[in-house]
């Protein structure tokens, strides 16, 4: 239970994946403002431009950038059109308001004008925040685009060179803070500046301490850029859980994107054969077995997404989570202890989670995605709806920029043999990251094939 599927795609598989990827790209085009080149946070599944959210984030912008580069690679855009779209977005990124000492971007911007927001469209006030993980995803996209098209290397470097991930590093813990507020918040915070430059900021009291989390992307970028000490990687917590005979390093909430989103860019399975090479397929197997064999949902793939019926929620598998109760897997937010008494409720499946699983169990993930389209109708002109409650059939008929960019990245990697990972891993990046994970043996990796069903 290590590595990725090595069999070639059949013509039918390639056609299916290409159609899904093309439709997913259509949703990202629909949610992009034509003047600024910035994506909205989301759009309705009918792709009506009037349903754009009116705001965006550094992660959303990064997702559009890597998706545009992939759209060019997959032939959805002519080369000159792809470059033009990337230039437009990069030009807007270059003029966005940033925190000057760190070079980091704030959490929310208006998609139509690029203005840093102090209130959401509904009037809810926003306190400007610098997120280490959000900025990590934007930085990844800049690294990818600059290598995908050498003509864009200079504008990408121009933005990236001012982004200092050491700004978030707490030397005492050798961990990254979650981020910081530019102005003093109402709640608990740690006042400081860490780099000794500029006015004080207010850091989150918590660190990103769990290694198996999407937040490790900020660590990878900081390490790749030489802004963090190598010991930082070892300082993050591993822990272990055992599920159906397989011992794994868990995520915080038991979701797929926590575990697998960084691998879209960092070749963890190959670079860490006895760490991530064991953990990633084990995580996919745990999610599959939970949805099909334990909860009996008839489907699987759990990750934060829009909530069928409205709103947003985390979704995950409690058994592979360090959080007490884990992220919920159904609309009723049933815990394992409650399920033992009354059973599971209406399970919520997320297509982007299944797309991430393609790298490790392609037949099962392909079948589950096709089922969401054909049996549940969770599909439209912009690709998969964001989530579906598979018991009732209730759908979240919305596309979120983050989830669509995860979908396109995962589909594109399968179709191109890992193009995003190739673009990300220049020799310096590989030299600084690969040794950190190649020597490590995660819990359970010594016996990767000992599973009971």
N, C-alpha and C positions, 0 to 999 in steps of 0.2 A: 504494500500500500504506500508506495513512494513514487515520486515523479509525476509526469503528465502523460496523457494519452499520446502514443506515437503513431497511431494509424492515420493514414491519409484520409482527408475528407472525401466522401463519395460525391459524385456530381449532384445528387439530390440534397445532401447535407449542405453543400456549398451554396446551392441555389436558395435554400431555405434561410440560411444564416445571412446571405447577402440581402435578401428581401427584408428581413428583420432589421438589418443594419441600415439599409437605405431609408426605410420608414422612420426609424429612430432619428436619423439625421434630418429628415423632414420636420420633425417636431422641434429640433434645436434651431433650425432655420426660422421656423415660425415664431419662436419666442425671442428672437434676436432683433433689437432695434436697428433699423437700417441706417440711421445716422451715426450712432456711436459704435455699433458693432458689439454692444454688450447684451448678454442674455438676461431675460427676466428670470426670477426664481422659479416660475412655473407658468403653465398655460393649460386651459381646458383641453380635453381630448379631441374636441372638434377643431382645434387649432385657430379659433377665432382670436384675432389680435387684440380685441377689446378685453379678453380675459387674462392678458399678461398681468403679472403681479404688481408691477410698478417699482420693483426693487431688485437688487442683485447683490452678490457677495464675491469675495475673492475666489472661493471654491467654484462658484458657478462660472466665473470668468475663465478660470483655469480649465474647467471642463469643456467649455466651448472652444478654447484654443486647441487642446489636444484632439477634440472631436473634429475640428476643421482640418487639421493636419491629416487625420485618418481618412476623412472624406475624400481628400485629394489622393491619398495613397490607394484607396479602394476604387477610384474612378468615378465617384459621385460628383466631383467638381473637376473642371478643366484646370490644368496647372496654373494658368494666369488668373483664373477666378479664385482659386484657393489662396494664392499669394495675396491677391487684392483684399480678400476678406480678413486674412490674418493681419495684414498691414493696418487695416482700419481698426481692428480691435486693439492691436498693440499701440497705435497712436493714442487711442483713448486711455489705455492703461497708463501710458507715460505721463499723462496730465492729471490723473486722479490724485486727490489729496492724500498725502501720506504723513506718517509720523517721522519727521526729519531725522532725529538721532538714530533710529533703528532702520529706517527705510521700509517699514511695514505698513500694510494697508489696513484701513478700518473695516468694521464688519459689514456695513451696508452702504450701498450707493444707489442713486436713481439710475435706472437703466436707460432712460431717455436723454439724460444730460450729463451723467457721470458725477453729479454732485454728491458729496458725502452727506448722508441723511442724519438728521437729528430727530426725525419722527417717521413712523411708518405711514403708508397711505391712509390708514384708518385713524391717524392721529396719535397712536401710541408712541410715547417718547422713547428715543434711543439714546443711550449713553455710549459715546464712541469707545469701541473696544478693539484691541489688537489681538487676534487669535493666532497662536502658534501653529495650529493644525490647518486653519483656513489659508494662512499665508504659505504653508508648506505645499498645499495643492496648487496654488498659483505658481510658486517657484518651480515645481515639477513641470508644469506646462511650459514655462519659459525655457527650461532646459531642453525639453522635448522639441519644441518648435524651432529653437535655434539650431538644433542638429538635423531636424527634418528638412529644413530649407536654409542652406548657407547664406542666402540673400537676406534672411531675417535674423541672422546670428547677432549682428550689431545692435539692433533695437532690443532684442531679448537680453543681451548682456548689459545694456544700458540700465534697464530696470533692475535686473537681478543683482548687479554689483553693489547696490545700496542696501539690499536686504540682508540683515545680519541676524542669523538665528541664535547667535551667542547672546543676544539681548534677552532671550527668554530663559537662558540657562542659569540655574541656581547652583553655584559651585558647592555649597554645603551638602546638598543632596545628590549632586551630579545628575540632575533631572531637569526637564523643561517645565516651566510653569505653563498653565493652560493659556495664559495671555495676560493682558493688563488693560486697565482703563486709563485714558488720558487725563480724565478729571476724577476727583475723589468720589467713589461710589457710596451708596447708603450702607451697604453691608460690609462684611469683613473683607479686608484686603491688606496686602503687604506693601508699604510705601518704599520706593527705592528707584534706582536707575541702573544698577548692575554694571553698566559699561562706563559709568562716571561721566556721562555726557548729556547735556540738555536738562530740561526741567524734570522733576520727579514724576513718576507714574505710579499707579496702584495695581500691583500684581495680584493675580488670584492666589488665595491661600493654598490651593491644591496644586499638585504636580501631575503631569502625565506619567504615572509610575508603571502602568501595566504595559508590558512589551507588546502583547498580542492585541493591538488596538490600531485603528486607522490613524491615530495621532502619531504613530512612529514615523509617518512620512516626514514630519518636521525634523525629527532626529536624523533620518537618512539624508535629507537635504543639507542640514547643518554639518553633518559628518563629511558628506561628499564635497562640500565647499571649503572644508578645513576650518570651520567656525566653531566646532565642538570637539572636546577631547575624546579620544577613542574609548576611554573607559566609560563614557556615558552609556554606550550600548549595553555593557554588562550590568550597569546599575539599575536598569529597568527590571521589574519583577516578572518572574515566570509563573511559578506555582504549577499545580497539576490537578486534573480531574480524571476520573476513569469512567468511561461510558461504553457499555456493551463490550467490555473486555479490552478496550483501547484507552491508553493513558495519553492525555493531551495537555498542552498548555492552554488554558481557557482564555476567552475574552472577558471583558467587563460584563456585557449583557447577553452574550451568547448569539450575537448576530453575525451574518455572513460578511457584511462590508467591513466590520472591525477586523476580521481575520484576513480577508483576501483582497481588499481594495489596494493596499500598497503593492501587492504582487503584480498588479497591472503594469507597473513600471520597473520595479526592482525584482531581479530574477532570483527570488528567494528560494524557490524549489531547487534550482540548479546550484546556486551558490551555497546553500545550506542543506545538503542532502540528509543529514541526520538531525536537523532541527526543523526548519520549515518544510523540507521535503517529506517529513513524516507528518507534521502537524496539519498542513493544508488538506491533503486528501482525507485525513482523519476527521477534520471539521466538516467537510462535505458529507462524509459517510454518516456522521452523527446527525446532521440536519436531515438527511434523507431518511434515515432509519426512524428518527423521531416522528416526522410527519406521516410516514407510511405505516410503520409498524407499531409505534407506541401511541400516538395520539389518534391514529386512524383517520386523518384528514383526507386521505386520498391524493394529497399533493404535498409539496414541501418547498423550502426556500424562504428563510425568515430574516428580514433586515429592516431597519427603520425606513418608513415610507408614509405616504398619505394614508389616512384612515378611511376605509370604505364607509361612506355615509357622511364624511366631512372631518376636517381637522388633520392632525398628524400624530404619529405615535412611533415609538420604538417597537420592533418585533424581534424575537429571538428564541433561543432554546435554553431553558433554565439549566439543564444538565451540563452544559459546557460554558457556564457563566460563573464568575466570581461574585456577582451581585446576588444578595439574598432574594430569592424569588425570580431572578433573571428578568430579562425583557419578556413581556407576554407574547404568546403565540396565537392568541385568539381575541376576538372582540370583547369577550367577557373578562379578559385579563386573568385567566385561571392559572393558579400555581400548581405545581406537581402534587402538593399535599391536598389541595382542593380537588384536583382531578381524580385522586385515588378514591374520593368519596362520591363524587357526582359525575365524573367524566369531563372530557374536554369540550369546549364550546365551538364557536364558529371560527375556524383557523384562518389566519390572514397570511397569504402567500404573496411574495414580492418578486416580480420578474427579474429585477436586477440582481437579486441573490442567486437565482438560477443561472443567469448569464455568467456570474463569477464562478459558479461551480463547473461550467463547461471545461475549464482548464484541467479538471481532475476526475470528472465522471461524465464525459460527453454524452454517452447514450442516455443515461438517466436524466440529465439536465435538458437535453434536446426534447426528450419525450414529454417532460413536465412542462416546458415552455409551449410546445405545440398543443398540449392539453389546455393550457390557459387561453390560447387563442381559439381553439376549435370547440371545446366543450363549454368554456365559461364566457366566451365572447369578449374577453378582456383585451381587446385590440381595436385599433382604429387607424385613421390616416397617418397618425404620428407614431405608430407602433404600439407597444404594450401599454395598457393602463398601469398606473403606478402600483396598484395592489388590488387583490380580490379576496373577499371572504368566501372560501370555497364551500362552506356548508350552505349558506343562503344564496350564493352567487352575487352578493352585493359588491359592486366595483367602486374603486376610487377613480373616477373618470377624469383624471388630471395627469399631466406630465410635469415632473419636477426636473429642473435643469441638472441637478446633481445625479439623480437616478438615471436619467437618459444618457448622460455622459459616461456613467459607469457601464451601462448597457452597451453603448457603442464601443467603448474601449475594450470590453470583454469580447464582444463579437468580432471586432476588428483584429484583436490579437489572435483569435482562433483562425480567422481567414488569412492572415498574413504571416503566421508562424512567429508571432510575438514582436511585431514591429515597434510597439511603444517601448518595450523593454530594450530593444536594440538602440532606439533613439536616445533613451535615457542613459545607457551605460557606456559612456566614453571611457577610455583607459584609466583616467584619474579616478573617476567615480568607482569603477570596479576595483581598483587597487585599494581604495579607502574603505569600501564596504564589504567586499567578498570575504576577506580574512576574518572579519568579525563574526560572521555566521557560519563559515565553513568548518571551523574547529569545534563548534558546540554540538552537544548531544542533548536534545530535549527529553523530558521525561517520557518514557514509553518507546522512544525511537529504537532502542535496542531490540525490540520485538515488534516490528511494524506489522507483521502478518497475523498476530494472535488476536483474532476477533471472534466473538460469538454472535450469533444472530437470533 
